[in-house]
Amino acid sequence: MGRVGAIFTPYSPPEALRDAARAADEAGLPELWLWEDCFRESAFATASAVLAWTTRLRVGIGVAPMPLRNVALTAMEIATVERLFPGRLIPGVGHGVVPWMEQVGARVASPLTLMHEYVPALRSLLAGDEVSTTGRYVSLDRVRLDWPPATAPAVMVAGEGPKTVRLTGEVGDGTVLPGGSNPDRVARTRELALEGRAAAGRDEAHELVVFVSAAFGGDAARAQLAGDLVRWTGSADPALMVVGETADVAAAIAPFFTAGATCVLLQPREGETDLASFMANVGVVNRLVGQG
């Protein structure tokens, strides 16, 4: 099967991150992912801190909003972190939440056009190329990074709707599917992403990273997680969350891998106060899945 990692959500304050990251590293998690939700915490500042505090952990950014960041700046951020901590950063970009982008004057009329222009430019810059392009949203004139990564990291791209998911397959190195998904949706997402990849004539492997809401415990944990899901997605569908002891959670996420996920990231409850225990439990789940 694939990998099981965890998410540190920005609902917890930045000062909680160090202990959570160290707990994730000690638990043997392969990946810890961070969000750049407006207006909470910066993705690249937190990623750099986590990488400095830990020794093995890979850190994913899921995701940095493209409308908020000039593509050259995003390339500089990724390249700098990648050179400081080679092979341990998993950068991700996405449309951004439309109301937040509107709040800061960054909303674009065509998010698909932005993605179509932005991601190829970002990947070319990270490959060390000189890039000149004039598009609706991305314009670069002979831009080349002075310090590109020795090896360009794979760029993950978030998508949910069919057109967006096809485009993530076409332009990205992997697709990030946010929370609120069941295995059937994972299977449809994989199929759409691979359609986009085939249309672009690309045959490299394509990652599919899926966020799944999780809680370790009994009925009280289930009730709290259901409340979170109603706020986030408008639904408390039991298929959208996994709850129980570590063996229960490992069994519950197996269908996501069967559906095509390469990495399942467990997302804690919004009010989770014992993140160290959550990370330790995710580490157990990762080992159980690896033995499956």
MARFI-295350 format. One record per residue (C-alpha): residue number from 0; residue in three letters; y, z, x. Coordinates in steps of 0.25 Angstrom, whole numbers, plus 5000, padded with zeros to 4 digits. Layout:
residues N
+------+------+------+------+------+
| resi | resn |   yy |   zz |   xx |
+------+------+------+------+------+
|  NUM |  ALA |    Y |    Z |    X |
...
+------+------+------+------+------+
END
This chain:
residues 292
+------+------+------+------+------+
| resi | resn |   yy |   zz |   xx |
+------+------+------+------+------+
|    0 |  MET | 5000 | 5000 | 5000 |
|    1 |  GLY | 5015 | 5000 | 5004 |
|    2 |  ARG | 5024 | 5011 | 5008 |
|    3 |  VAL | 5030 | 5023 | 5001 |
|    4 |  GLY | 5043 | 5028 | 5004 |
|    5 |  ALA | 5054 | 5036 | 4998 |
|    6 |  ILE | 5069 | 5035 | 4994 |
|    7 |  PHE | 5080 | 5045 | 4997 |
|    8 |  THR | 5090 | 5042 | 4985 |
|    9 |  PRO | 5105 | 5045 | 4986 |
|   10 |  TYR | 5104 | 5055 | 4975 |
|   11 |  SER | 5101 | 5065 | 4986 |
|   12 |  PRO | 5113 | 5068 | 4995 |
|   13 |  PRO | 5113 | 5061 | 5009 |
|   14 |  GLU | 5111 | 5075 | 5016 |
|   15 |  ALA | 5097 | 5076 | 5009 |
|   16 |  LEU | 5093 | 5063 | 5016 |
|   17 |  ARG | 5089 | 5069 | 5030 |
|   18 |  ASP | 5079 | 5078 | 5025 |
|   19 |  ALA | 5073 | 5068 | 5015 |
|   20 |  ALA | 5072 | 5057 | 5026 |
|   21 |  ARG | 5065 | 5067 | 5036 |
|   22 |  ALA | 5056 | 5071 | 5025 |
|   23 |  ALA | 5052 | 5056 | 5023 |
|   24 |  ASP | 5050 | 5054 | 5037 |
|   25 |  GLU | 5041 | 5066 | 5039 |
|   26 |  ALA | 5033 | 5062 | 5027 |
|   27 |  GLY | 5030 | 5049 | 5033 |
|   28 |  LEU | 5037 | 5040 | 5023 |
|   29 |  PRO | 5039 | 5026 | 5028 |
|   30 |  GLU | 5052 | 5024 | 5021 |
|   31 |  LEU | 5064 | 5031 | 5015 |
|   32 |  TRP | 5074 | 5023 | 5007 |
|   33 |  LEU | 5088 | 5026 | 5004 |
|   34 |  TRP | 5098 | 5021 | 4993 |
|   35 |  GLU | 5112 | 5016 | 4994 |
|   36 |  ASP | 5116 | 5020 | 4980 |
|   37 |  CYS | 5131 | 5021 | 4977 |
|   38 |  PHE | 5138 | 5030 | 4980 |
|   39 |  ARG | 5128 | 5039 | 4986 |
|   40 |  GLU | 5123 | 5036 | 5000 |
|   41 |  SER | 5124 | 5025 | 5011 |
|   42 |  ALA | 5111 | 5018 | 5014 |
|   43 |  PHE | 5113 | 5015 | 5029 |
|   44 |  ALA | 5119 | 5029 | 5032 |
|   45 |  THR | 5107 | 5036 | 5026 |
|   46 |  ALA | 5097 | 5026 | 5032 |
|   47 |  SER | 5102 | 5028 | 5046 |
|   48 |  ALA | 5102 | 5043 | 5044 |
|   49 |  VAL | 5087 | 5043 | 5039 |
|   50 |  LEU | 5083 | 5034 | 5050 |
|   51 |  ALA | 5089 | 5044 | 5061 |
|   52 |  TRP | 5083 | 5056 | 5054 |
|   53 |  THR | 5069 | 5050 | 5054 |
|   54 |  THR | 5059 | 5044 | 5063 |
|   55 |  ARG | 5050 | 5035 | 5055 |
|   56 |  LEU | 5056 | 5033 | 5042 |
|   57 |  ARG | 5060 | 5019 | 5037 |
|   58 |  VAL | 5073 | 5019 | 5029 |
|   59 |  GLY | 5075 | 5009 | 5017 |
|   60 |  ILE | 5089 | 5006 | 5011 |
|   61 |  GLY | 5086 | 5004 | 4996 |
|   62 |  VAL | 5096 | 4998 | 4995 |
|   63 |  ALA | 5110 | 4995 | 5000 |
|   64 |  PRO | 5119 | 4988 | 4990 |
|   65 |  MET | 5123 | 4974 | 4995 |
|   66 |  PRO | 5136 | 4973 | 4987 |
|   67 |  LEU | 5141 | 4986 | 4994 |
|   68 |  ARG | 5138 | 4981 | 5008 |
|   69 |  ASN | 5142 | 4969 | 5016 |
|   70 |  VAL | 5130 | 4962 | 5021 |
|   71 |  ALA | 5135 | 4963 | 5035 |
|   72 |  LEU | 5137 | 4978 | 5034 |
|   73 |  THR | 5123 | 4980 | 5028 |
|   74 |  ALA | 5117 | 4972 | 5040 |
|   75 |  MET | 5125 | 4980 | 5050 |
|   76 |  GLU | 5120 | 4993 | 5043 |
|   77 |  ILE | 5105 | 4988 | 5043 |
|   78 |  ALA | 5106 | 4983 | 5057 |
|   79 |  THR | 5112 | 4996 | 5063 |
|   80 |  VAL | 5101 | 5005 | 5056 |
|   81 |  GLU | 5090 | 4995 | 5060 |
|   82 |  ARG | 5094 | 4995 | 5074 |
|   83 |  LEU | 5095 | 5011 | 5074 |
|   84 |  PHE | 5082 | 5013 | 5068 |
|   85 |  PRO | 5074 | 5000 | 5070 |
|   86 |  GLY | 5064 | 4997 | 5059 |
|   87 |  ARG | 5067 | 5009 | 5050 |
|   88 |  LEU | 5077 | 5003 | 5040 |
|   89 |  ILE | 5074 | 4996 | 5028 |
|   90 |  PRO | 5087 | 4990 | 5022 |
|   91 |  GLY | 5088 | 4986 | 5008 |
|   92 |  VAL | 5100 | 4980 | 5000 |
|   93 |  GLY | 5102 | 4978 | 4985 |
|   94 |  HIS | 5112 | 4974 | 4974 |
|   95 |  GLY | 5117 | 4988 | 4972 |
|   96 |  VAL | 5119 | 4995 | 4959 |
|   97 |  VAL | 5129 | 4986 | 4951 |
|   98 |  PRO | 5138 | 4997 | 4946 |
|   99 |  TRP | 5139 | 5003 | 4960 |
|  100 |  MET | 5143 | 4990 | 4966 |
|  101 |  GLU | 5153 | 4988 | 4955 |
|  102 |  GLN | 5159 | 5002 | 4958 |
|  103 |  VAL | 5162 | 4998 | 4972 |
|  104 |  GLY | 5167 | 4984 | 4969 |
|  105 |  ALA | 5154 | 4978 | 4975 |
|  106 |  ARG | 5147 | 4972 | 4963 |
|  107 |  VAL | 5143 | 4957 | 4965 |
|  108 |  ALA | 5142 | 4947 | 4954 |
|  109 |  SER | 5129 | 4942 | 4959 |
|  110 |  PRO | 5120 | 4952 | 4966 |
|  111 |  LEU | 5109 | 4942 | 4968 |
|  112 |  THR | 5119 | 4933 | 4975 |
|  113 |  LEU | 5123 | 4944 | 4984 |
|  114 |  MET | 5108 | 4948 | 4987 |
|  115 |  HIS | 5106 | 4933 | 4990 |
|  116 |  GLU | 5117 | 4933 | 5000 |
|  117 |  TYR | 5116 | 4947 | 5006 |
|  118 |  VAL | 5102 | 4949 | 5009 |
|  119 |  PRO | 5100 | 4936 | 5018 |
|  120 |  ALA | 5113 | 4939 | 5025 |
|  121 |  LEU | 5108 | 4953 | 5028 |
|  122 |  ARG | 5095 | 4949 | 5033 |
|  123 |  SER | 5101 | 4938 | 5042 |
|  124 |  LEU | 5111 | 4948 | 5048 |
|  125 |  LEU | 5100 | 4958 | 5051 |
|  126 |  ALA | 5092 | 4947 | 5057 |
|  127 |  GLY | 5103 | 4945 | 5067 |
|  128 |  ASP | 5108 | 4932 | 5062 |
|  129 |  GLU | 5123 | 4927 | 5061 |
|  130 |  VAL | 5126 | 4926 | 5046 |
|  131 |  SER | 5136 | 4917 | 5040 |
|  132 |  THR | 5136 | 4916 | 5025 |
|  133 |  THR | 5146 | 4914 | 5013 |
|  134 |  GLY | 5140 | 4919 | 5000 |
|  135 |  ARG | 5146 | 4925 | 4987 |
|  136 |  TYR | 5144 | 4939 | 4993 |
|  137 |  VAL | 5140 | 4938 | 5007 |
|  138 |  SER | 5149 | 4931 | 5017 |
|  139 |  LEU | 5146 | 4932 | 5032 |
|  140 |  ASP | 5153 | 4924 | 5043 |
|  141 |  ARG | 5144 | 4924 | 5056 |
|  142 |  VAL | 5140 | 4938 | 5055 |
|  143 |  ARG | 5129 | 4943 | 5064 |
|  144 |  LEU | 5125 | 4958 | 5067 |
|  145 |  ASP | 5128 | 4962 | 5081 |
|  146 |  TRP | 5116 | 4972 | 5080 |
|  147 |  PRO | 5106 | 4966 | 5071 |
|  148 |  PRO | 5092 | 4973 | 5070 |
|  149 |  ALA | 5082 | 4970 | 5080 |
|  150 |  THR | 5073 | 4967 | 5068 |
|  151 |  ALA | 5079 | 4965 | 5055 |
|  152 |  PRO | 5074 | 4974 | 5044 |
|  153 |  ALA | 5069 | 4969 | 5031 |
|  154 |  VAL | 5080 | 4969 | 5020 |
|  155 |  MET | 5075 | 4975 | 5007 |
|  156 |  VAL | 5082 | 4970 | 4994 |
|  157 |  ALA | 5083 | 4978 | 4981 |
|  158 |  GLY | 5080 | 4970 | 4968 |
|  159 |  GLU | 5076 | 4973 | 4954 |
|  160 |  GLY | 5079 | 4961 | 4945 |
|  161 |  PRO | 5070 | 4948 | 4946 |
|  162 |  LYS | 5081 | 4939 | 4953 |
|  163 |  THR | 5085 | 4950 | 4962 |
|  164 |  VAL | 5070 | 4953 | 4966 |
|  165 |  ARG | 5068 | 4939 | 4969 |
|  166 |  LEU | 5080 | 4938 | 4978 |
|  167 |  THR | 5075 | 4951 | 4985 |
|  168 |  GLY | 5063 | 4943 | 4989 |
|  169 |  GLU | 5071 | 4931 | 4993 |
|  170 |  VAL | 5081 | 4937 | 5002 |
|  171 |  GLY | 5075 | 4951 | 5006 |
|  172 |  ASP | 5064 | 4957 | 5014 |
|  173 |  GLY | 5060 | 4966 | 5003 |
|  174 |  THR | 5063 | 4971 | 4989 |
|  175 |  VAL | 5067 | 4984 | 4984 |
|  176 |  LEU | 5064 | 4988 | 4970 |
|  177 |  PRO | 5072 | 5000 | 4965 |
|  178 |  GLY | 5066 | 5011 | 4957 |
|  179 |  GLY | 5062 | 5010 | 4942 |
|  180 |  SER | 5051 | 5000 | 4945 |
|  181 |  ASN | 5036 | 5000 | 4941 |
|  182 |  PRO | 5025 | 4993 | 4948 |
|  183 |  ASP | 5026 | 4981 | 4939 |
|  184 |  ARG | 5040 | 4979 | 4943 |
|  185 |  VAL | 5036 | 4980 | 4957 |
|  186 |  ALA | 5027 | 4969 | 4955 |
|  187 |  ARG | 5037 | 4960 | 4949 |
|  188 |  THR | 5047 | 4963 | 4959 |
|  189 |  ARG | 5037 | 4959 | 4970 |
|  190 |  GLU | 5034 | 4946 | 4963 |
|  191 |  LEU | 5049 | 4943 | 4962 |
|  192 |  ALA | 5053 | 4946 | 4976 |
|  193 |  LEU | 5041 | 4938 | 4981 |
|  194 |  GLU | 5046 | 4926 | 4972 |
|  195 |  GLY | 5059 | 4927 | 4979 |
|  196 |  ARG | 5053 | 4928 | 4993 |
|  197 |  ALA | 5045 | 4916 | 4990 |
|  198 |  ALA | 5056 | 4908 | 4985 |
|  199 |  ALA | 5064 | 4911 | 4998 |
|  200 |  GLY | 5052 | 4906 | 5006 |
|  201 |  ARG | 5050 | 4920 | 5012 |
|  202 |  ASP | 5036 | 4925 | 5015 |
|  203 |  GLU | 5038 | 4938 | 5022 |
|  204 |  ALA | 5033 | 4951 | 5016 |
|  205 |  HIS | 5042 | 4957 | 5006 |
|  206 |  GLU | 5044 | 4972 | 5004 |
|  207 |  LEU | 5045 | 4978 | 4990 |
|  208 |  VAL | 5051 | 4992 | 4990 |
|  209 |  VAL | 5050 | 5000 | 4977 |
|  210 |  PHE | 5057 | 5012 | 4973 |
|  211 |  VAL | 5049 | 5022 | 4964 |
|  212 |  SER | 5054 | 5035 | 4958 |
|  213 |  ALA | 5045 | 5046 | 4962 |
|  214 |  ALA | 5043 | 5061 | 4960 |
|  215 |  PHE | 5033 | 5071 | 4966 |
|  216 |  GLY | 5029 | 5082 | 4956 |
|  217 |  GLY | 5025 | 5083 | 4941 |
|  218 |  ASP | 5032 | 5082 | 4927 |
|  219 |  ALA | 5045 | 5088 | 4932 |
|  220 |  ALA | 5047 | 5077 | 4943 |
|  221 |  ARG | 5042 | 5066 | 4933 |
|  222 |  ALA | 5053 | 5070 | 4923 |
|  223 |  GLN | 5064 | 5071 | 4933 |
|  224 |  LEU | 5060 | 5057 | 4939 |
|  225 |  ALA | 5060 | 5051 | 4925 |
|  226 |  GLY | 5074 | 5056 | 4923 |
|  227 |  ASP | 5078 | 5049 | 4936 |
|  228 |  LEU | 5072 | 5036 | 4931 |
|  229 |  VAL | 5079 | 5037 | 4918 |
|  230 |  ARG | 5092 | 5038 | 4925 |
|  231 |  TRP | 5089 | 5027 | 4935 |
|  232 |  THR | 5081 | 5017 | 4927 |
|  233 |  GLY | 5082 | 5021 | 4912 |
|  234 |  SER | 5067 | 5023 | 4911 |
|  235 |  ALA | 5058 | 5035 | 4914 |
|  236 |  ASP | 5046 | 5025 | 4915 |
|  237 |  PRO | 5034 | 5032 | 4922 |
|  238 |  ALA | 5031 | 5019 | 4929 |
|  239 |  LEU | 5044 | 5020 | 4937 |
|  240 |  MET | 5041 | 5033 | 4944 |
|  241 |  VAL | 5030 | 5040 | 4951 |
|  242 |  VAL | 5028 | 5055 | 4950 |
|  243 |  GLY | 5017 | 5065 | 4954 |
|  244 |  GLU | 5010 | 5070 | 4967 |
|  245 |  THR | 5010 | 5062 | 4979 |
|  246 |  ALA | 4996 | 5055 | 4975 |
|  247 |  ASP | 5002 | 5052 | 4961 |
|  248 |  VAL | 5014 | 5045 | 4967 |
|  249 |  ALA | 5006 | 5038 | 4977 |
|  250 |  ALA | 4997 | 5033 | 4966 |
|  251 |  ALA | 5009 | 5029 | 4957 |
|  252 |  ILE | 5016 | 5020 | 4967 |
|  253 |  ALA | 5003 | 5013 | 4970 |
|  254 |  PRO | 5006 | 5002 | 4959 |
|  255 |  PHE | 5019 | 4999 | 4966 |
|  256 |  PHE | 5012 | 4995 | 4978 |
|  257 |  THR | 5002 | 4987 | 4970 |
|  258 |  ALA | 5014 | 4980 | 4964 |
|  259 |  GLY | 5019 | 4975 | 4977 |
|  260 |  ALA | 5028 | 4986 | 4982 |
|  261 |  THR | 5028 | 4988 | 4997 |
|  262 |  CYS | 5035 | 5001 | 4998 |
|  263 |  VAL | 5037 | 5011 | 4987 |
|  264 |  LEU | 5049 | 5021 | 4988 |
|  265 |  LEU | 5048 | 5034 | 4981 |
|  266 |  GLN | 5061 | 5038 | 4975 |
|  267 |  PRO | 5063 | 5053 | 4972 |
|  268 |  ARG | 5069 | 5059 | 4960 |
|  269 |  GLU | 5084 | 5059 | 4959 |
|  270 |  GLY | 5085 | 5075 | 4960 |
|  271 |  GLU | 5074 | 5076 | 4971 |
|  272 |  THR | 5078 | 5088 | 4979 |
|  273 |  ASP | 5066 | 5089 | 4988 |
|  274 |  LEU | 5066 | 5076 | 4995 |
|  275 |  ALA | 5058 | 5081 | 5007 |
|  276 |  SER | 5046 | 5083 | 4998 |
|  277 |  PHE | 5048 | 5070 | 4991 |
|  278 |  MET | 5047 | 5063 | 5004 |
|  279 |  ALA | 5035 | 5071 | 5008 |
|  280 |  ASN | 5028 | 5067 | 4995 |
|  281 |  VAL | 5032 | 5052 | 4997 |
|  282 |  GLY | 5026 | 5053 | 5011 |
|  283 |  VAL | 5013 | 5058 | 5005 |
|  284 |  VAL | 5013 | 5046 | 4995 |
|  285 |  ASN | 5016 | 5036 | 5006 |
|  286 |  ARG | 5003 | 5041 | 5013 |
|  287 |  LEU | 4995 | 5041 | 5000 |
|  288 |  VAL | 4999 | 5027 | 4997 |
|  289 |  GLY | 4996 | 5023 | 5011 |
|  290 |  GLN | 4982 | 5028 | 5010 |
|  291 |  GLY | 4980 | 5021 | 4996 |
+------+------+------+------+------+
END
